[in-house]
Amino acid sequence: MTNLQNLGPVMLVGAGKMGLALAEGWLGAGLPASNLVLVDPNPSEQALALAADNGIVVNKEAFGLQPNVLVLAVKPQVIGPVMESLAPVIGSHTLVLSIAAGISIEKLSAGLGTDRVVRTMPNTPAQLGKGVTGAVAGSGAFAEDRAAADALLAAAGMVLWFDKEGDLDIVTAVSGSGPAYVFNMVEAMAAAGVAQGLPEHIAMKLARQTVIGSAALMEADPAPASVLRQNVTSPNGTTFAALNVLMADDGLTPLMERAVEAAKLRSEELGRG
């Protein structure tokens, strides 16, 4: 496994929430601050504070450097001009690690002039080291490139590697966008509690803590989710009554299937655009 202390210069392009979550994870896992540079046209106060606290190079000073790893953490809508500006800093030794949703390895390789590309899709729990990232190595990536990418991504949580690039559109739809589905479920549970007569702030506390506690229980217990569900469900009890609605033919499963399909199709559209 690659040691982050020996990884060499890492250039992070895009210091938004996900980029900063990764950067903080790398520093915590042993990447020397002197080996990290941040590039962002409008760095946030949080990004500037992280840089100041750790002595990290920001923006203009970074462009005299050819990094060992270039991490693209920008929105897919701006990927074209960003790649054009970065092409001069790509060397033959540079690995490109992209977390830009929907942007294909082919497009990244053409825009940056290298085929040493690893395309990934993390999710926002990476901010707490609880993320999950799907990754695909391009045909020009070496074994050491995959090892370096794995070391960087593992600082944010679990890493799952895929052989087919098209699978990342599904990863994007399931886990990349997935935290928003969970947060929306909390909103829906709270709204249902209000509809039954609870004060809004109480209903939200109940919904939030229920999801927090359930996630902790799932992390602690390796049993399948179906078994954990059954453990909560007494025959003909209150949970049983609710699940008869959620697990009906028009219930949560077909609704989630439609939602994931919509996200997957949008990820594919971004890749074509």
PyRosetta script that sets phi, psi and omega in degrees:
from pyrosetta import init, pose_from_sequence

init()
pose = pose_from_sequence("MTNLQNLGPVMLVGAGKMGLALAEGWLGAGLPASNLVLVDPNPSEQALALAADNGIVVNKEAFGLQPNVLVLAVKPQVIGPVMESLAPVIGSHTLVLSIAAGISIEKLSAGLGTDRVVRTMPNTPAQLGKGVTGAVAGSGAFAEDRAAADALLAAAGMVLWFDKEGDLDIVTAVSGSGPAYVFNMVEAMAAAGVAQGLPEHIAMKLARQTVIGSAALMEADPAPASVLRQNVTSPNGTTFAALNVLMADDGLTPLMERAVEAAKLRSEELGRG")
pose.set_psi(1, 139.0)
pose.set_omega(1, -179.6)
pose.set_phi(2, -67.8)
pose.set_psi(2, 135.9)
pose.set_omega(2, 176.0)
pose.set_phi(3, -91.5)
pose.set_psi(3, 123.2)
pose.set_omega(3, -177.6)
pose.set_phi(4, -62.0)
pose.set_psi(4, -24.6)
pose.set_omega(4, 179.1)
pose.set_phi(5, -65.9)
pose.set_psi(5, -24.0)
pose.set_omega(5, -176.8)
pose.set_phi(6, -108.7)
pose.set_psi(6, 13.5)
pose.set_omega(6, -171.8)
pose.set_phi(7, -75.5)
pose.set_psi(7, -26.3)
pose.set_omega(7, -177.1)
pose.set_phi(8, 88.6)
pose.set_psi(8, -175.8)
pose.set_omega(8, -173.6)
pose.set_phi(9, -60.4)
pose.set_psi(9, 131.3)
pose.set_omega(9, 175.5)
pose.set_phi(10, -118.3)
pose.set_psi(10, 122.9)
pose.set_omega(10, 177.9)
pose.set_phi(11, -104.7)
pose.set_psi(11, 117.7)
pose.set_omega(11, 177.5)
pose.set_phi(12, -98.6)
pose.set_psi(12, 115.9)
pose.set_omega(12, -179.7)
pose.set_phi(13, -104.2)
pose.set_psi(13, 108.0)
pose.set_omega(13, -175.4)
pose.set_phi(14, 109.4)
pose.set_psi(14, 99.9)
pose.set_omega(14, -176.7)
pose.set_phi(15, -107.3)
pose.set_psi(15, 47.3)
pose.set_omega(15, 172.9)
pose.set_phi(16, -80.3)
pose.set_psi(16, -163.1)
pose.set_omega(16, -175.9)
pose.set_phi(17, -60.8)
pose.set_psi(17, -45.1)
pose.set_omega(17, -178.2)
pose.set_phi(18, -69.1)
pose.set_psi(18, -44.6)
pose.set_omega(18, 179.0)
pose.set_phi(19, -58.9)
pose.set_psi(19, -45.6)
pose.set_omega(19, 179.9)
pose.set_phi(20, -67.4)
pose.set_psi(20, -35.5)
pose.set_omega(20, 176.9)
pose.set_phi(21, -60.6)
pose.set_psi(21, -42.6)
pose.set_omega(21, 177.4)
pose.set_phi(22, -64.7)
pose.set_psi(22, -46.1)
pose.set_omega(22, -178.7)
pose.set_phi(23, -59.0)
pose.set_psi(23, -44.3)
pose.set_omega(23, -180.0)
pose.set_phi(24, -64.4)
pose.set_psi(24, -37.7)
pose.set_omega(24, 177.1)
pose.set_phi(25, -65.1)
pose.set_psi(25, -40.5)
pose.set_omega(25, 179.0)
pose.set_phi(26, -63.7)
pose.set_psi(26, -44.9)
pose.set_omega(26, 179.8)
pose.set_phi(27, -61.7)
pose.set_psi(27, -41.8)
pose.set_omega(27, 179.2)
pose.set_phi(28, -66.4)
pose.set_psi(28, -26.6)
pose.set_omega(28, -178.7)
pose.set_phi(29, -91.6)
pose.set_psi(29, 2.7)
pose.set_omega(29, 172.7)
pose.set_phi(30, 113.4)
pose.set_psi(30, 1.1)
pose.set_omega(30, 176.6)
pose.set_phi(31, -69.1)
pose.set_psi(31, 121.8)
pose.set_omega(31, 179.1)
pose.set_phi(32, -61.9)
pose.set_psi(32, 137.3)
pose.set_omega(32, 179.7)
pose.set_phi(33, -59.5)
pose.set_psi(33, -28.4)
pose.set_omega(33, 179.3)
pose.set_phi(34, -69.7)
pose.set_psi(34, -14.9)
pose.set_omega(34, 179.0)
pose.set_phi(35, -100.0)
pose.set_psi(35, 9.8)
pose.set_omega(35, -179.7)
pose.set_phi(36, -122.0)
pose.set_psi(36, 132.0)
pose.set_omega(36, 173.2)
pose.set_phi(37, -126.5)
pose.set_psi(37, 145.5)
pose.set_omega(37, 179.9)
pose.set_phi(38, -111.2)
pose.set_psi(38, 135.6)
pose.set_omega(38, 175.5)
pose.set_phi(39, -125.7)
pose.set_psi(39, 117.2)
pose.set_omega(39, 178.7)
pose.set_phi(40, -156.5)
pose.set_psi(40, 127.2)
pose.set_omega(40, -177.1)
pose.set_phi(41, -65.3)
pose.set_psi(41, -28.1)
pose.set_omega(41, 179.6)
pose.set_phi(42, -135.0)
pose.set_psi(42, 72.0)
pose.set_omega(42, -176.5)
pose.set_phi(43, -63.5)
pose.set_psi(43, 138.5)
pose.set_omega(43, 179.2)
pose.set_phi(44, -73.4)
pose.set_psi(44, 168.2)
pose.set_omega(44, 175.9)
pose.set_phi(45, -60.2)
pose.set_psi(45, -36.4)
pose.set_omega(45, 179.4)
pose.set_phi(46, -64.9)
pose.set_psi(46, -41.0)
pose.set_omega(46, 179.4)
pose.set_phi(47, -65.8)
pose.set_psi(47, -43.5)
pose.set_omega(47, 179.9)
pose.set_phi(48, -65.6)
pose.set_psi(48, -37.2)
pose.set_omega(48, 178.3)
pose.set_phi(49, -66.6)
pose.set_psi(49, -42.4)
pose.set_omega(49, 178.0)
pose.set_phi(50, -60.7)
pose.set_psi(50, -42.5)
pose.set_omega(50, 179.6)
pose.set_phi(51, -64.5)
pose.set_psi(51, -45.6)
pose.set_omega(51, -178.1)
pose.set_phi(52, -65.6)
pose.set_psi(52, -40.5)
pose.set_omega(52, -177.3)
pose.set_phi(53, -68.2)
pose.set_psi(53, -27.1)
pose.set_omega(53, -174.0)
pose.set_phi(54, -115.0)
pose.set_psi(54, 0.5)
pose.set_omega(54, -179.1)
pose.set_phi(55, 69.7)
pose.set_psi(55, 37.1)
pose.set_omega(55, -177.8)
pose.set_phi(56, -89.1)
pose.set_psi(56, 136.0)
pose.set_omega(56, 177.6)
pose.set_phi(57, -70.8)
pose.set_psi(57, 138.4)
pose.set_omega(57, -178.2)
pose.set_phi(58, -126.6)
pose.set_psi(58, 136.0)
pose.set_omega(58, 169.6)
pose.set_phi(59, 55.7)
pose.set_psi(59, -116.7)
pose.set_omega(59, -165.7)
pose.set_phi(60, -51.7)
pose.set_psi(60, -39.6)
pose.set_omega(60, -177.5)
pose.set_phi(61, -65.1)
pose.set_psi(61, -18.4)
pose.set_omega(61, -174.9)
pose.set_phi(62, -75.8)
pose.set_psi(62, -22.2)
pose.set_omega(62, -168.5)
pose.set_phi(63, -81.3)
pose.set_psi(63, -0.5)
pose.set_omega(63, 170.2)
pose.set_phi(64, -86.5)
pose.set_psi(64, 2.9)
pose.set_omega(64, -171.7)
pose.set_phi(65, -111.1)
pose.set_psi(65, 138.3)
pose.set_omega(65, 167.5)
pose.set_phi(66, -104.8)
pose.set_psi(66, 105.5)
pose.set_omega(66, -172.7)
pose.set_phi(67, -73.6)
pose.set_psi(67, 156.2)
pose.set_omega(67, 170.0)
pose.set_phi(68, -72.2)
pose.set_psi(68, -35.5)
pose.set_omega(68, 178.1)
pose.set_phi(69, -133.0)
pose.set_psi(69, 129.1)
pose.set_omega(69, 174.2)
pose.set_phi(70, -110.4)
pose.set_psi(70, 116.7)
pose.set_omega(70, -178.2)
pose.set_phi(71, -103.4)
pose.set_psi(71, 117.5)
pose.set_omega(71, 179.9)
pose.set_phi(72, -93.7)
pose.set_psi(72, 107.9)
pose.set_omega(72, -179.5)
pose.set_phi(73, -121.1)
pose.set_psi(73, 49.3)
pose.set_omega(73, -178.1)
pose.set_phi(74, -111.9)
pose.set_psi(74, 164.0)
pose.set_omega(74, 178.3)
pose.set_phi(75, -69.9)
pose.set_psi(75, 142.3)
pose.set_omega(75, -176.5)
pose.set_phi(76, -61.2)
pose.set_psi(76, -24.9)
pose.set_omega(76, -178.1)
pose.set_phi(77, -66.7)
pose.set_psi(77, -20.1)
pose.set_omega(77, -177.6)
pose.set_phi(78, -114.0)
pose.set_psi(78, 13.4)
pose.set_omega(78, -171.6)
pose.set_phi(79, -64.8)
pose.set_psi(79, -33.9)
pose.set_omega(79, -177.0)
pose.set_phi(80, -59.4)
pose.set_psi(80, -61.1)
pose.set_omega(80, 179.1)
pose.set_phi(81, -63.8)
pose.set_psi(81, -30.7)
pose.set_omega(81, 177.6)
pose.set_phi(82, -64.6)
pose.set_psi(82, -45.3)
pose.set_omega(82, 179.5)
pose.set_phi(83, -63.7)
pose.set_psi(83, -39.1)
pose.set_omega(83, 179.5)
pose.set_phi(84, -60.5)
pose.set_psi(84, -40.5)
pose.set_omega(84, -178.7)
pose.set_phi(85, -73.0)
pose.set_psi(85, -24.6)
pose.set_omega(85, -174.4)
pose.set_phi(86, -93.9)
pose.set_psi(86, -16.4)
pose.set_omega(86, -175.6)
pose.set_phi(87, -50.4)
pose.set_psi(87, -38.9)
pose.set_omega(87, -178.7)
pose.set_phi(88, -65.1)
pose.set_psi(88, -20.3)
pose.set_omega(88, -177.9)
pose.set_phi(89, -92.9)
pose.set_psi(89, -1.7)
pose.set_omega(89, 179.9)
pose.set_phi(90, -83.5)
pose.set_psi(90, 121.6)
pose.set_omega(90, 175.6)
pose.set_phi(91, -105.6)
pose.set_psi(91, 173.6)
pose.set_omega(91, -180.0)
pose.set_phi(92, -64.5)
pose.set_psi(92, -21.2)
pose.set_omega(92, -178.5)
pose.set_phi(93, -93.5)
pose.set_psi(93, 0.1)
pose.set_omega(93, -171.7)
pose.set_phi(94, -87.0)
pose.set_psi(94, 127.6)
pose.set_omega(94, 170.4)
pose.set_phi(95, -92.9)
pose.set_psi(95, 131.9)
pose.set_omega(95, 175.3)
pose.set_phi(96, -100.8)
pose.set_psi(96, 122.4)
pose.set_omega(96, 178.7)
pose.set_phi(97, -115.5)
pose.set_psi(97, 112.0)
pose.set_omega(97, -174.0)
pose.set_phi(98, -108.2)
pose.set_psi(98, 135.7)
pose.set_omega(98, 170.7)
pose.set_phi(99, -118.3)
pose.set_psi(99, 20.2)
pose.set_omega(99, 178.7)
pose.set_phi(100, -77.9)
pose.set_psi(100, 116.8)
pose.set_omega(100, -174.0)
pose.set_phi(101, -60.3)
pose.set_psi(101, 129.9)
pose.set_omega(101, 171.1)
pose.set_phi(102, 80.9)
pose.set_psi(102, -6.3)
pose.set_omega(102, -176.7)
pose.set_phi(103, -87.5)
pose.set_psi(103, 117.7)
pose.set_omega(103, -171.8)
pose.set_phi(104, -71.1)
pose.set_psi(104, 159.5)
pose.set_omega(104, 175.4)
pose.set_phi(105, -61.6)
pose.set_psi(105, -39.1)
pose.set_omega(105, 178.7)
pose.set_phi(106, -60.0)
pose.set_psi(106, -45.0)
pose.set_omega(106, -179.4)
pose.set_phi(107, -67.7)
pose.set_psi(107, -39.6)
pose.set_omega(107, 178.5)
pose.set_phi(108, -64.3)
pose.set_psi(108, -44.2)
pose.set_omega(108, -179.3)
pose.set_phi(109, -62.6)
pose.set_psi(109, -43.7)
pose.set_omega(109, -179.6)
pose.set_phi(110, -66.2)
pose.set_psi(110, -40.7)
pose.set_omega(110, -175.7)
pose.set_phi(111, -73.7)
pose.set_psi(111, -27.3)
pose.set_omega(111, -175.6)
pose.set_phi(112, -110.0)
pose.set_psi(112, -6.5)
pose.set_omega(112, 176.0)
pose.set_phi(113, 72.4)
pose.set_psi(113, 31.3)
pose.set_omega(113, 177.5)
pose.set_phi(114, -149.0)
pose.set_psi(114, 149.0)
pose.set_omega(114, 175.6)
pose.set_phi(115, -106.8)
pose.set_psi(115, 9.7)
pose.set_omega(115, 174.8)
pose.set_phi(116, -87.7)
pose.set_psi(116, 79.0)
pose.set_omega(116, -171.3)
pose.set_phi(117, -128.3)
pose.set_psi(117, 136.0)
pose.set_omega(117, 169.3)
pose.set_phi(118, -122.5)
pose.set_psi(118, 123.1)
pose.set_omega(118, 179.3)
pose.set_phi(119, -101.2)
pose.set_psi(119, 135.0)
pose.set_omega(119, -175.4)
pose.set_phi(120, -137.2)
pose.set_psi(120, 165.4)
pose.set_omega(120, 172.6)
pose.set_phi(121, -142.2)
pose.set_psi(121, 97.9)
pose.set_omega(121, 174.4)
pose.set_phi(122, -86.2)
pose.set_psi(122, -178.5)
pose.set_omega(122, 172.0)
pose.set_phi(123, -134.8)
pose.set_psi(123, 169.5)
pose.set_omega(123, -168.2)
pose.set_phi(124, -65.7)
pose.set_psi(124, -25.1)
pose.set_omega(124, 173.5)
pose.set_phi(125, -59.7)
pose.set_psi(125, -6.7)
pose.set_omega(125, 171.7)
pose.set_phi(126, -56.5)
pose.set_psi(126, -25.4)
pose.set_omega(126, 178.9)
pose.set_phi(127, -59.9)
pose.set_psi(127, -23.5)
pose.set_omega(127, -179.1)
pose.set_phi(128, -112.1)
pose.set_psi(128, 10.2)
pose.set_omega(128, -175.1)
pose.set_phi(129, 72.0)
pose.set_psi(129, 17.6)
pose.set_omega(129, -177.3)
pose.set_phi(130, -114.7)
pose.set_psi(130, 19.5)
pose.set_omega(130, -176.8)
pose.set_phi(131, -79.9)
pose.set_psi(131, 175.2)
pose.set_omega(131, 169.9)
pose.set_phi(132, -136.6)
pose.set_psi(132, 133.9)
pose.set_omega(132, -175.8)
pose.set_phi(133, -125.1)
pose.set_psi(133, 129.3)
pose.set_omega(133, 170.5)
pose.set_phi(134, -92.7)
pose.set_psi(134, 142.1)
pose.set_omega(134, -176.0)
pose.set_phi(135, -141.9)
pose.set_psi(135, 145.1)
pose.set_omega(135, 175.1)
pose.set_phi(136, -135.0)
pose.set_psi(136, 130.3)
pose.set_omega(136, 178.4)
pose.set_phi(137, -92.0)
pose.set_psi(137, 131.8)
pose.set_omega(137, 175.9)
pose.set_phi(138, -67.9)
pose.set_psi(138, 165.4)
pose.set_omega(138, -175.1)
pose.set_phi(139, -64.5)
pose.set_psi(139, -23.1)
pose.set_omega(139, -179.5)
pose.set_phi(140, -91.6)
pose.set_psi(140, -0.9)
pose.set_omega(140, 180.0)
pose.set_phi(141, -80.6)
pose.set_psi(141, 138.2)
pose.set_omega(141, 179.0)
pose.set_phi(142, -88.7)
pose.set_psi(142, 170.1)
pose.set_omega(142, 177.7)
pose.set_phi(143, -59.4)
pose.set_psi(143, -38.3)
pose.set_omega(143, 179.7)
pose.set_phi(144, -70.2)
pose.set_psi(144, -25.6)
pose.set_omega(144, 175.5)
pose.set_phi(145, -67.2)
pose.set_psi(145, -45.0)
pose.set_omega(145, 178.6)
pose.set_phi(146, -62.8)
pose.set_psi(146, -39.9)
pose.set_omega(146, 179.3)
pose.set_phi(147, -64.6)
pose.set_psi(147, -41.9)
pose.set_omega(147, 178.6)
pose.set_phi(148, -64.9)
pose.set_psi(148, -43.7)
pose.set_omega(148, 178.3)
pose.set_phi(149, -62.1)
pose.set_psi(149, -41.7)
pose.set_omega(149, -179.4)
pose.set_phi(150, -62.4)
pose.set_psi(150, -40.9)
pose.set_omega(150, 180.0)
pose.set_phi(151, -64.8)
pose.set_psi(151, -41.7)
pose.set_omega(151, 179.7)
pose.set_phi(152, -67.9)
pose.set_psi(152, -43.3)
pose.set_omega(152, -176.9)
pose.set_phi(153, -72.3)
pose.set_psi(153, -33.3)
pose.set_omega(153, -178.5)
pose.set_phi(154, -65.5)
pose.set_psi(154, -20.6)
pose.set_omega(154, 176.8)
pose.set_phi(155, -66.1)
pose.set_psi(155, -16.7)
pose.set_omega(155, -179.1)
pose.set_phi(156, -105.0)
pose.set_psi(156, -1.7)
pose.set_omega(156, 179.9)
pose.set_phi(157, 137.1)
pose.set_psi(157, -153.0)
pose.set_omega(157, -177.1)
pose.set_phi(158, -71.0)
pose.set_psi(158, 143.8)
pose.set_omega(158, 176.5)
pose.set_phi(159, -123.0)
pose.set_psi(159, 129.0)
pose.set_omega(159, 176.6)
pose.set_phi(160, -120.6)
pose.set_psi(160, 126.8)
pose.set_omega(160, -178.8)
pose.set_phi(161, -99.1)
pose.set_psi(161, 141.8)
pose.set_omega(161, -179.1)
pose.set_phi(162, -124.1)
pose.set_psi(162, 150.1)
pose.set_omega(162, 179.0)
pose.set_phi(163, -86.3)
pose.set_psi(163, -31.7)
pose.set_omega(163, -175.8)
pose.set_phi(164, -103.7)
pose.set_psi(164, 127.1)
pose.set_omega(164, -178.8)
pose.set_phi(165, -62.7)
pose.set_psi(165, -34.4)
pose.set_omega(165, 179.6)
pose.set_phi(166, -58.8)
pose.set_psi(166, -24.6)
pose.set_omega(166, 179.1)
pose.set_phi(167, -64.9)
pose.set_psi(167, -24.0)
pose.set_omega(167, -179.2)
pose.set_phi(168, -67.8)
pose.set_psi(168, -25.2)
pose.set_omega(168, 174.0)
pose.set_phi(169, -65.3)
pose.set_psi(169, -35.2)
pose.set_omega(169, 177.4)
pose.set_phi(170, -74.2)
pose.set_psi(170, -41.0)
pose.set_omega(170, 175.6)
pose.set_phi(171, -57.6)
pose.set_psi(171, -44.2)
pose.set_omega(171, 177.7)
pose.set_phi(172, -56.8)
pose.set_psi(172, -43.0)
pose.set_omega(172, -175.5)
pose.set_phi(173, -73.8)
pose.set_psi(173, -31.2)
pose.set_omega(173, -177.3)
pose.set_phi(174, -89.0)
pose.set_psi(174, -59.1)
pose.set_omega(174, -173.8)
pose.set_phi(175, -101.0)
pose.set_psi(175, -33.6)
pose.set_omega(175, 179.2)
pose.set_phi(176, -61.3)
pose.set_psi(176, -48.4)
pose.set_omega(176, 178.3)
pose.set_phi(177, -89.2)
pose.set_psi(177, -12.5)
pose.set_omega(177, -171.6)
pose.set_phi(178, -55.1)
pose.set_psi(178, -39.2)
pose.set_omega(178, 178.4)
pose.set_phi(179, -56.3)
pose.set_psi(179, -34.3)
pose.set_omega(179, 178.2)
pose.set_phi(180, -65.4)
pose.set_psi(180, -33.2)
pose.set_omega(180, 177.7)
pose.set_phi(181, -64.8)
pose.set_psi(181, -42.2)
pose.set_omega(181, -179.3)
pose.set_phi(182, -65.5)
pose.set_psi(182, -42.4)
pose.set_omega(182, 179.8)
pose.set_phi(183, -64.4)
pose.set_psi(183, -37.4)
pose.set_omega(183, 177.5)
pose.set_phi(184, -67.3)
pose.set_psi(184, -34.5)
pose.set_omega(184, 176.5)
pose.set_phi(185, -63.7)
pose.set_psi(185, -38.8)
pose.set_omega(185, 176.0)
pose.set_phi(186, -60.9)
pose.set_psi(186, -44.7)
pose.set_omega(186, 177.1)
pose.set_phi(187, -58.4)
pose.set_psi(187, -44.0)
pose.set_omega(187, -177.7)
pose.set_phi(188, -67.0)
pose.set_psi(188, -40.8)
pose.set_omega(188, 177.9)
pose.set_phi(189, -63.1)
pose.set_psi(189, -42.1)
pose.set_omega(189, 179.4)
pose.set_phi(190, -65.1)
pose.set_psi(190, -42.7)
pose.set_omega(190, 179.2)
pose.set_phi(191, -62.5)
pose.set_psi(191, -37.3)
pose.set_omega(191, 178.0)
pose.set_phi(192, -65.8)
pose.set_psi(192, -37.5)
pose.set_omega(192, 176.7)
pose.set_phi(193, -65.0)
pose.set_psi(193, -39.7)
pose.set_omega(193, 177.2)
pose.set_phi(194, -63.7)
pose.set_psi(194, -42.0)
pose.set_omega(194, -179.6)
pose.set_phi(195, -61.4)
pose.set_psi(195, -26.1)
pose.set_omega(195, 179.2)
pose.set_phi(196, -93.0)
pose.set_psi(196, 1.9)
pose.set_omega(196, 171.8)
pose.set_phi(197, 116.5)
pose.set_psi(197, 0.2)
pose.set_omega(197, 179.3)
pose.set_phi(198, -80.8)
pose.set_psi(198, 149.3)
pose.set_omega(198, 170.5)
pose.set_phi(199, -61.8)
pose.set_psi(199, 147.5)
pose.set_omega(199, -174.0)
pose.set_phi(200, -59.3)
pose.set_psi(200, -43.3)
pose.set_omega(200, -176.3)
pose.set_phi(201, -68.3)
pose.set_psi(201, -32.2)
pose.set_omega(201, 177.3)
pose.set_phi(202, -71.3)
pose.set_psi(202, -44.1)
pose.set_omega(202, 179.6)
pose.set_phi(203, -59.9)
pose.set_psi(203, -40.7)
pose.set_omega(203, -179.7)
pose.set_phi(204, -68.0)
pose.set_psi(204, -40.7)
pose.set_omega(204, 176.9)
pose.set_phi(205, -60.5)
pose.set_psi(205, -43.6)
pose.set_omega(205, 179.0)
pose.set_phi(206, -62.0)
pose.set_psi(206, -45.0)
pose.set_omega(206, -177.7)
pose.set_phi(207, -66.8)
pose.set_psi(207, -46.3)
pose.set_omega(207, -178.8)
pose.set_phi(208, -60.6)
pose.set_psi(208, -50.0)
pose.set_omega(208, -175.1)
pose.set_phi(209, -68.9)
pose.set_psi(209, -29.3)
pose.set_omega(209, 177.1)
pose.set_phi(210, -63.8)
pose.set_psi(210, -43.8)
pose.set_omega(210, 179.1)
pose.set_phi(211, -69.9)
pose.set_psi(211, -41.3)
pose.set_omega(211, 178.2)
pose.set_phi(212, -59.7)
pose.set_psi(212, -48.1)
pose.set_omega(212, -178.9)
pose.set_phi(213, -67.2)
pose.set_psi(213, -38.1)
pose.set_omega(213, 179.5)
pose.set_phi(214, -65.6)
pose.set_psi(214, -39.7)
pose.set_omega(214, 178.0)
pose.set_phi(215, -64.4)
pose.set_psi(215, -41.2)
pose.set_omega(215, 178.5)
pose.set_phi(216, -64.2)
pose.set_psi(216, -39.0)
pose.set_omega(216, 178.6)
pose.set_phi(217, -65.8)
pose.set_psi(217, -41.1)
pose.set_omega(217, 178.8)
pose.set_phi(218, -64.8)
pose.set_psi(218, -36.3)
pose.set_omega(218, 178.3)
pose.set_phi(219, -67.9)
pose.set_psi(219, -36.2)
pose.set_omega(219, -176.6)
pose.set_phi(220, -79.9)
pose.set_psi(220, -26.7)
pose.set_omega(220, -174.7)
pose.set_phi(221, -113.5)
pose.set_psi(221, 116.9)
pose.set_omega(221, -176.8)
pose.set_phi(222, -76.6)
pose.set_psi(222, -0.2)
pose.set_omega(222, -179.2)
pose.set_phi(223, -60.9)
pose.set_psi(223, 150.4)
pose.set_omega(223, 177.0)
pose.set_phi(224, -57.2)
pose.set_psi(224, 152.5)
pose.set_omega(224, 179.9)
pose.set_phi(225, -57.7)
pose.set_psi(225, -34.5)
pose.set_omega(225, 179.8)
pose.set_phi(226, -63.3)
pose.set_psi(226, -36.7)
pose.set_omega(226, 178.9)
pose.set_phi(227, -70.6)
pose.set_psi(227, -42.3)
pose.set_omega(227, 177.3)
pose.set_phi(228, -60.7)
pose.set_psi(228, -39.6)
pose.set_omega(228, 176.7)
pose.set_phi(229, -61.8)
pose.set_psi(229, -45.5)
pose.set_omega(229, -178.8)
pose.set_phi(230, -63.7)
pose.set_psi(230, -32.9)
pose.set_omega(230, 179.7)
pose.set_phi(231, -63.7)
pose.set_psi(231, -25.9)
pose.set_omega(231, -179.2)
pose.set_phi(232, -89.4)
pose.set_psi(232, -12.8)
pose.set_omega(232, -167.9)
pose.set_phi(233, -104.0)
pose.set_psi(233, 108.3)
pose.set_omega(233, 173.9)
pose.set_phi(234, -83.5)
pose.set_psi(234, 143.8)
pose.set_omega(234, 179.3)
pose.set_phi(235, -56.6)
pose.set_psi(235, 126.1)
pose.set_omega(235, 176.5)
pose.set_phi(236, 59.1)
pose.set_psi(236, 26.0)
pose.set_omega(236, 178.3)
pose.set_phi(237, -95.9)
pose.set_psi(237, -164.5)
pose.set_omega(237, -175.8)
pose.set_phi(238, -68.5)
pose.set_psi(238, -42.5)
pose.set_omega(238, 178.9)
pose.set_phi(239, -65.5)
pose.set_psi(239, -39.0)
pose.set_omega(239, 176.7)
pose.set_phi(240, -57.8)
pose.set_psi(240, -42.7)
pose.set_omega(240, -180.0)
pose.set_phi(241, -64.2)
pose.set_psi(241, -42.1)
pose.set_omega(241, 179.8)
pose.set_phi(242, -67.0)
pose.set_psi(242, -41.0)
pose.set_omega(242, -178.5)
pose.set_phi(243, -68.1)
pose.set_psi(243, -26.3)
pose.set_omega(243, 174.5)
pose.set_phi(244, -60.8)
pose.set_psi(244, -28.5)
pose.set_omega(244, 176.2)
pose.set_phi(245, -82.0)
pose.set_psi(245, -50.2)
pose.set_omega(245, -175.9)
pose.set_phi(246, -66.0)
pose.set_psi(246, -29.9)
pose.set_omega(246, -176.5)
pose.set_phi(247, -102.9)
pose.set_psi(247, 13.3)
pose.set_omega(247, 176.6)
pose.set_phi(248, -69.2)
pose.set_psi(248, 169.2)
pose.set_omega(248, -178.4)
pose.set_phi(249, -58.8)
pose.set_psi(249, -28.5)
pose.set_omega(249, 178.6)
pose.set_phi(250, -109.0)
pose.set_psi(250, 25.3)
pose.set_omega(250, -174.5)
pose.set_phi(251, -90.4)
pose.set_psi(251, -144.0)
pose.set_omega(251, -169.6)
pose.set_phi(252, -69.0)
pose.set_psi(252, -37.8)
pose.set_omega(252, -176.0)
pose.set_phi(253, -62.7)
pose.set_psi(253, -52.0)
pose.set_omega(253, 177.9)
pose.set_phi(254, -65.1)
pose.set_psi(254, -32.4)
pose.set_omega(254, 176.9)
pose.set_phi(255, -64.5)
pose.set_psi(255, -43.9)
pose.set_omega(255, 179.0)
pose.set_phi(256, -67.2)
pose.set_psi(256, -36.2)
pose.set_omega(256, 176.8)
pose.set_phi(257, -60.3)
pose.set_psi(257, -42.4)
pose.set_omega(257, 179.5)
pose.set_phi(258, -67.7)
pose.set_psi(258, -39.0)
pose.set_omega(258, 179.6)
pose.set_phi(259, -64.7)
pose.set_psi(259, -46.0)
pose.set_omega(259, -179.7)
pose.set_phi(260, -65.5)
pose.set_psi(260, -39.0)
pose.set_omega(260, 177.9)
pose.set_phi(261, -63.1)
pose.set_psi(261, -41.0)
pose.set_omega(261, 178.7)
pose.set_phi(262, -62.6)
pose.set_psi(262, -42.2)
pose.set_omega(262, 178.9)
pose.set_phi(263, -67.0)
pose.set_psi(263, -39.8)
pose.set_omega(263, 178.8)
pose.set_phi(264, -63.0)
pose.set_psi(264, -45.1)
pose.set_omega(264, 179.6)
pose.set_phi(265, -62.3)
pose.set_psi(265, -38.6)
pose.set_omega(265, 178.9)
pose.set_phi(266, -67.7)
pose.set_psi(266, -37.7)
pose.set_omega(266, 176.8)
pose.set_phi(267, -62.5)
pose.set_psi(267, -41.1)
pose.set_omega(267, 176.7)
pose.set_phi(268, -64.3)
pose.set_psi(268, -38.6)
pose.set_omega(268, 178.3)
pose.set_phi(269, -63.8)
pose.set_psi(269, -41.1)
pose.set_omega(269, 178.7)
pose.set_phi(270, -62.1)
pose.set_psi(270, -37.9)
pose.set_omega(270, 179.0)
pose.set_phi(271, -65.9)
pose.set_psi(271, -36.5)
pose.set_omega(271, 179.4)
pose.set_phi(272, -75.5)
pose.set_psi(272, -30.7)
pose.set_omega(272, -176.4)
pose.set_phi(273, -77.1)
pose.dump_pdb("model.pdb")
